[in-house]
Amino acid sequence: MDGERGEEVTGPTVSSDRPEPREKLTQIHELVFLTGNRLLLAAVLLVAFLLVVLAIELRTSAASQHLVPLFYMSSAIVGGNFTLLTIVISINQLVISRQLSAPGELREQIEDTTDYREASVELVEERVLPPTPAKFLDVLLGGVQDSVRELEGHRSKVVSDDAVDAIDGVLEPLEEQIGRAKLELEAEDTTTFEALVVSLNTNYSDDIYHLQRLKTAYDDEFTSDIDDCLDELVTGLKQIDVARQYLKTVYIQAELSRLSRNLMYIGVPVILVALALMVLFVSTRQSALTPRQLSIVSPVFATVGATPLAVLFAYVLRLSVVSERTAAITPFTTPTQEATPFGAITEETED
């Protein structure tokens, strides 16, 4: 115990004064990888691709009346999009397999969920918890916030100044973190994904570690009331992590359904257009378009053919980020969950 007390017990570092350029990079990173509209991101990628192809077209003066290159391009687009449609079918099979269950399995899932809600009720003052994910998470955060304030009220019972400083070092960052999360959840129309994003920006495994280390280091100086408050805090943070993992499950199932539907809406018309152009190329010996018109049609057609791929990229990018940031469950954590969003991507670059 003396060895543990020899090391200063502090909470996780919370810095709100990051340099402005780094903060802007973090915001851009979050917008592209997580919070931004996926279809809008796909559109931006396609516009950039179109500009690059147009620049190549103008630079090389590749315009001609030969239709063979366009025929090969159409064939490649048709084949590639058929492959994407098989991905759509696989995604639908995955989602359906997760949702189809026998009555006994459904009953067990409902009972487990009910037990979890009842256990959460014991940690908060409300008798009935809201059914919406955002409000439910907000209530859990409020319960943890109340436990923090209750623990702060018991600091007067601690004689040692070192123990008081250690309590403050752990509770202040935690209270600030919870306050920011509750502020973002106050909106009435907060969606499941927005609630998930709020929980992704937290690392309660680190907080639980500091709380348990605090209790171990100063166990002989803490009263039973303080020990109970610390236990309630740890339990409340674990309940929040369970809620985060459940939000991730709900979100991923809904996101995969949206992805498969959007790929179908976009991929089928692209295939039909490519097939129509192939028929046109085969049935005519001479081009119906001038070289200047072909120099415009070719880049546009290439961009249209790449649309399903851009949509797939935009959705998979966000899904991978969500999965990476929730890979470990409490009480474990990963370097990605500990780092800031910009720090996480710089770590990957260095590796």
Secondary structure, DSSP 8 states (H G I E B T S, - for coil): -HHHHHS------------HHHHHHHHHHHIIIIIS-HHHHHHHHHHHHHHHHHHHHHHHT---S--HHHHHHHHHHHHHHHHHHHHHHHHHHHHHHHH---HHHHHHHHHHHHHHHHHHHTTSS-SS--SSHHHHHHHHHHHHHHHHHHHHHTGGG---HHHHHHHHHHHHHHHHHHHHHHHHT-STT--HHHHHHHHHT--HHHHHHHHHHHHHHTTTTS-HHHHHHHHHHHHHHHHHHHHHHHHHHHHHHHHHHHHHHHHHHHHHHHHHHHHHHHHHHHH-SS-SS-HHHHHHHHHHHHHHHTHHHHHHHHHHHHHHHHHHHTSS-TT---HHHHS-HHHHHHHHHH-
